[in-house]
Amino acid sequence: MARILVVDDEIGIRELLSEILYDEGHTIELAENAAQARAARLRARPDLVLLDIWMPDTDGVSLLKEWASQGLLDMPVIMMSGHATVDTAVEATKIGAIDFLEKPITLQKLLKTVAAGLARPVLTPAVAAAARMPLERRVDNVQPLTTSQIADAVAPVPDANHSLLGGISLDQPLRDARDEFERIYFEYHLGRENHSMTRVSERTGLERTHLYRKLKQLGIDASRKKNVAS
């Protein structure tokens, strides 16, 4: 499953897309403006971005141009808007967006577009430049492997028969294994932050409403524990 960054200034849109994509098994990061999107992209390294065009500070097309100019479009970006023109959609595609979703977004269209985006390879600037390089120059630039690189290449891979990873059984459905990991993850942060939902929200990168919903779904008691005198 993939890590998806949803960028939209409307909280209702963010939460709706988050819930749908989470139910599909994806990990979701949320941002309500360009500043949060920049930080989330650096922090989370998303596999795909759903980017709204109309935002109050910096619009989505400008942010897309910024990422493209800085060589940061190493993930597929799907633009979203309920008011954009055909020219805007075409411009975004020329800059580097792989697709465009018109609001209101239907469930089938969202899932189909996201699946296609995740299946589509993205050429980073370095790879794209190499692809444009004449074949003879590419061959001339090939460097021989070092001894350490050869050793790494032939090193034995870890035993694939191990059925446990960090105490989590791998011999179970993916959704169950993910829930077990997330339960351990959130219980750890709740204990670390003394059940402060504000700090846990900041630490995990989830909005409080989404965090409460997640804890309830996992059956985790989010209330602050009280010390009982013996």
SEDO-436541 format. One record per residue (C-alpha): residue in three letters; residue number from 1; x, y, z. Coordinates in pm, 1 decimal. Last residue first. Layout:
<sites>
SITE  aa   i        x        y        z
SITE ALA NUM        X        Y        Z
...
</sites>
This chain:
<sites>
SITE  aa   i        x        y        z
SITE SER 230   -233.5    178.8   4663.7
SITE ALA 229   -289.7    527.9   4526.5
SITE VAL 228   -447.3    529.7   4185.2
SITE ASN 227   -270.6    726.8   3913.9
SITE LYS 226   -510.6    844.2   3645.3
SITE LYS 225   -477.6    746.2   3278.9
SITE ARG 224   -568.3   1010.9   3022.0
SITE SER 223   -847.2    892.3   2795.1
SITE ALA 222   -754.9    762.3   2448.4
SITE ASP 221   -864.9    402.5   2511.6
SITE ILE 220   -760.0    214.5   2197.9
SITE GLY 219  -1016.1      1.3   2014.1
SITE LEU 218   -840.1     37.4   1678.3
SITE GLN 217  -1139.3    216.5   1523.3
SITE LYS 216  -1168.5    440.1   1827.4
SITE LEU 215   -801.8    532.1   1799.7
SITE LYS 214   -841.1    613.0   1429.0
SITE ARG 213  -1150.1    825.3   1479.1
SITE TYR 212   -980.3   1022.8   1755.0
SITE LEU 211   -675.1   1075.2   1530.6
SITE HIS 210   -888.5   1186.1   1234.0
SITE THR 209  -1059.5   1446.7   1449.5
SITE ARG 208   -726.8   1553.1   1601.2
SITE GLU 207   -552.9   1596.6   1265.3
SITE LEU 206   -282.9   1338.0   1206.6
SITE GLY 205     90.5   1409.8   1179.6
SITE THR 204    188.1   1142.5   1432.5
SITE ARG 203    382.1   1371.1   1666.9
SITE GLU 202    153.7   1672.5   1623.1
SITE SER 201   -159.1   1468.4   1690.6
SITE VAL 200     11.0   1294.0   1981.8
SITE ARG 199    101.4   1635.1   2123.4
SITE THR 198   -255.7   1764.4   2100.2
SITE MET 197   -401.7   1435.0   2217.6
SITE SER 196   -200.0   1448.6   2538.1
SITE HIS 195   -217.3   1086.1   2653.4
SITE ASN 194    104.9   1114.5   2858.0
SITE GLU 193    300.7   1202.1   2541.2
SITE ARG 192    514.5    885.0   2547.1
SITE GLY 191    223.6    669.3   2655.8
SITE LEU 190     -0.7    795.9   2378.4
SITE HIS 189    289.8    766.2   2131.6
SITE TYR 188    348.9    398.6   2216.0
SITE GLU 187    -21.2    316.4   2216.9
SITE PHE 186    -43.8    476.1   1871.3
SITE TYR 185    235.4    261.5   1721.2
SITE ILE 184    134.0    -64.8   1890.3
SITE ARG 183   -223.1    -25.8   1762.5
SITE GLU 182    -91.5     78.9   1419.8
SITE PHE 181    118.3   -239.0   1399.2
SITE GLU 180   -174.3   -461.2   1491.5
SITE ASP 179   -402.8   -279.6   1248.3
SITE ARG 178   -145.6   -325.3    970.9
SITE ALA 177   -111.6   -697.6   1045.2
SITE ASP 176   -489.2   -738.6   1039.6
SITE ARG 175   -521.3   -546.6    709.9
SITE LEU 174   -238.8   -748.8    553.0
SITE PRO 173   -400.1  -1084.1    631.9
SITE GLN 172   -204.8  -1306.7    870.6
SITE ASP 171    116.0  -1509.3    861.8
SITE LEU 170    336.6  -1202.5    908.1
SITE SER 169    289.6  -1217.7   1282.7
SITE ILE 168    381.0   -895.6   1458.2
SITE GLY 167    646.4   -926.2   1731.0
SITE GLY 166    878.9   -682.3   1555.5
SITE LEU 165    847.2   -887.1   1239.6
SITE LEU 164    747.9  -1247.6   1286.9
SITE SER 163    703.9  -1529.6   1033.5
SITE HIS 162   1067.4  -1559.8    926.5
SITE ASN 161   1067.1  -1774.6    613.4
SITE ALA 160   1212.9  -1500.5    391.8
SITE ASP 159   1553.7  -1547.1    554.2
SITE PRO 158   1738.6  -1222.8    492.6
SITE VAL 157   1913.4  -1188.8    152.7
SITE PRO 156   2260.1  -1332.0    105.2
SITE ALA 155   2526.8  -1083.7     -6.7
SITE VAL 154   2597.3  -1101.9   -380.5
SITE ALA 153   2519.1   -737.1   -457.8
SITE ASP 152   2672.6   -606.6   -136.1
SITE ALA 151   2999.8   -785.0   -210.4
SITE ILE 150   3002.6   -644.5   -565.1
SITE GLN 149   2949.8   -294.2   -429.0
SITE SER 148   3229.8   -344.7   -175.5
SITE THR 147   3473.2   -456.6   -447.3
SITE THR 146   3389.5   -152.3   -658.6
SITE LEU 145   3171.1   -175.2   -966.4
SITE PRO 144   3308.6    -33.7  -1291.8
SITE GLN 143   3173.9    309.1  -1397.8
SITE VAL 142   2933.7    357.0  -1688.9
SITE ASN 141   2971.4    707.5  -1832.1
SITE ASP 140   3100.7    590.3  -2170.1
SITE VAL 139   2797.6    362.7  -2206.5
SITE ARG 138   2556.6    652.0  -2140.8
SITE ARG 137   2750.6    867.5  -2386.7
SITE GLU 136   2720.1    602.2  -2657.7
SITE LEU 135   2345.0    569.5  -2593.0
SITE PRO 134   2272.8    939.1  -2643.7
SITE MET 133   2141.2   1109.3  -2325.7
SITE ARG 132   1763.6   1168.6  -2316.3
SITE ALA 131   1708.9    880.3  -2073.0
SITE ALA 130   1988.7   1010.5  -1851.9
SITE ALA 129   1820.6   1349.6  -1832.8
SITE ALA 128   1489.4   1185.9  -1739.3
SITE VAL 127   1662.1    980.8  -1469.9
SITE ALA 126   1821.8   1290.4  -1317.2
SITE PRO 125   1499.6   1494.0  -1338.7
SITE THR 124   1304.0   1211.2  -1169.6
SITE LEU 123   1096.5    995.1  -1400.8
SITE VAL 122    773.9    874.9  -1240.2
SITE PRO 121    653.8    521.2  -1305.3
SITE ARG 120    275.2    479.2  -1335.4
SITE ALA 119    115.0    214.1  -1116.9
SITE LEU 118     55.6    458.4   -832.9
SITE GLY 117   -113.7    702.7  -1070.1
SITE ALA 116   -335.9    435.6  -1222.7
SITE ALA 115   -449.5    322.5   -877.4
SITE VAL 114   -514.7    683.7   -774.1
SITE THR 113   -717.8    750.6  -1089.6
SITE LYS 112   -929.7    435.5  -1050.4
SITE LEU 111   -989.7    494.1   -680.2
SITE LEU 110  -1094.5    855.1   -729.7
SITE LYS 109  -1312.1    787.0  -1035.8
SITE GLN 108  -1496.1    504.3   -859.5
SITE LEU 107  -1559.1    710.7   -547.3
SITE THR 106  -1687.0   1011.0   -740.2
SITE ILE 105  -1508.9   1343.4   -706.7
SITE PRO 104  -1725.8   1653.0   -677.8
SITE LYS 103  -1497.2   1793.7   -795.9
SITE GLU 102  -1296.3   1736.5  -1114.4
SITE LEU 101   -992.4   1511.9  -1090.0
SITE PHE 100   -686.4   1583.6  -1307.9
SITE ASP  99   -402.5   1354.7  -1413.0
SITE ILE  98    -25.2   1305.4  -1432.1
SITE ALA  97     79.7   1649.7  -1310.1
SITE GLY  96    419.3   1752.5  -1452.5
SITE ILE  95    415.3   2110.3  -1575.6
SITE LYS  94    242.3   2015.3  -1900.3
SITE THR  93    -32.0   1838.5  -1704.6
SITE ALA  92    -87.0   2145.4  -1487.5
SITE GLU  91   -118.7   2364.0  -1796.3
SITE VAL  90   -371.1   2124.2  -1952.2
SITE ALA  89   -582.9   2130.0  -1635.3
SITE THR  88   -570.7   2509.5  -1625.2
SITE ASP  87   -666.5   2535.5  -1991.5
SITE VAL  86   -961.2   2300.9  -1934.8
SITE THR  85  -1087.5   2539.4  -1670.5
SITE ALA  84  -1068.0   2490.0  -1296.5
SITE HIS  83  -1372.1   2540.5  -1074.7
SITE GLY  82  -1426.6   2213.8   -887.3
SITE SER  81  -1061.3   2132.1   -854.5
SITE MET  80   -815.9   1846.7   -806.5
SITE MET  79   -464.2   1784.2   -945.2
SITE ILE  78   -300.8   1441.9   -936.9
SITE VAL  77     73.1   1440.3   -863.4
SITE PRO  76    294.7   1135.4   -923.5
SITE MET  75    612.4   1131.4   -711.4
SITE ASP  74    968.6   1244.0   -789.2
SITE LEU  73    847.2   1593.5   -871.1
SITE LEU  72   1104.3   1758.4   -644.5
SITE GLY  71   1349.3   1881.1   -909.8
SITE GLN  70   1338.5   2235.7   -775.2
SITE SER  69   1166.1   2377.5  -1083.2
SITE ALA  68    909.4   2094.8  -1079.3
SITE TRP  67    832.6   2140.5   -708.9
SITE GLU  66    780.7   2514.1   -757.8
SITE LYS  65    568.4   2463.3  -1068.9
SITE LEU  64    345.3   2220.3   -875.1
SITE LEU  63    317.4   2473.8   -593.3
SITE SER  62    212.5   2738.9   -844.8
SITE VAL  61    -45.1   2500.8   -994.2
SITE GLY  60   -179.6   2419.3   -648.1
SITE ASP  59   -243.0   2778.1   -546.3
SITE THR  58    -28.1   2946.2   -283.0
SITE ASP  57   -196.3   3111.8     13.4
SITE PRO  56   -573.0   3063.9    -15.7
SITE MET  55   -592.6   2736.1   -211.0
SITE TRP  54   -750.4   2667.4   -552.1
SITE ILE  53   -571.0   2389.2   -738.2
SITE ASP  52   -611.9   2102.0   -491.5
SITE LEU  51   -327.8   1849.4   -491.7
SITE LEU  50   -364.6   1472.3   -449.3
SITE VAL  49     -4.5   1358.3   -404.5
SITE LEU  48    141.4   1010.2   -460.1
SITE ASP  47    417.9    793.4   -312.2
SITE PRO  46    466.0   1043.7    -32.7
SITE ARG  45    808.1   1126.7    116.5
SITE ALA  44    660.6   1177.1    467.0
SITE ARG  43    869.0   1457.4    611.8
SITE LEU  42    978.4   1645.4    300.5
SITE ARG  41    638.0   1616.8    133.1
SITE ALA  40    460.8   1696.1    458.3
SITE ALA  39    661.4   2016.9    504.9
SITE ARG  38    591.4   2138.1    151.3
SITE ALA  37    223.4   2044.6    182.3
SITE GLN  36    193.0   2229.7    513.5
SITE ALA  35    321.8   2546.6    347.1
SITE ALA  34    103.9   2490.8     40.9
SITE ASN  33   -219.8   2473.2    237.7
SITE GLU  32   -453.2   2232.6    420.2
SITE ALA  31   -219.3   1934.2    443.4
SITE LEU  30   -302.0   1571.9    522.7
SITE GLU  29    -91.2   1254.3    519.1
SITE ILE  28   -262.8    921.9    451.6
SITE THR  27   -136.1    564.7    471.3
SITE HIS  26   -316.2    346.0    219.0
SITE GLY  25   -516.2     31.4    292.0
SITE GLU  24   -821.5     95.4     75.5
SITE ASP  23  -1011.0    201.6    387.6
SITE TYR  22   -741.3    466.4    432.7
SITE LEU  21   -811.8    595.3     82.7
SITE ILE  20  -1181.6    645.4    151.4
SITE GLU  19  -1128.9    793.3    497.5
SITE SER  18   -860.0   1036.2    382.3
SITE LEU  17  -1059.8   1146.1     78.7
SITE LEU  16  -1354.3   1232.4    303.2
SITE GLU  15  -1138.3   1394.9    569.6
SITE ARG  14   -953.7   1619.3    326.4
SITE ILE  13  -1269.3   1714.7    136.5
SITE GLY  12  -1449.9   1809.4    457.3
SITE ILE  11  -1149.0   2003.3    583.1
SITE GLU  10  -1149.0   2226.0    274.9
SITE ASP   9   -801.6   2374.3    214.1
SITE ASP   8   -691.4   2069.3     15.5
SITE VAL   7   -363.1   1875.8     -3.6
SITE VAL   6   -390.4   1496.3     34.2
SITE LEU   5    -53.4   1319.5     63.4
SITE ILE   4    -63.4    946.3     -8.7
SITE ARG   3    163.1    678.2    138.8
SITE ALA   2    108.5    358.4    -59.1
SITE MET   1      0.0      0.0      0.0
</sites>
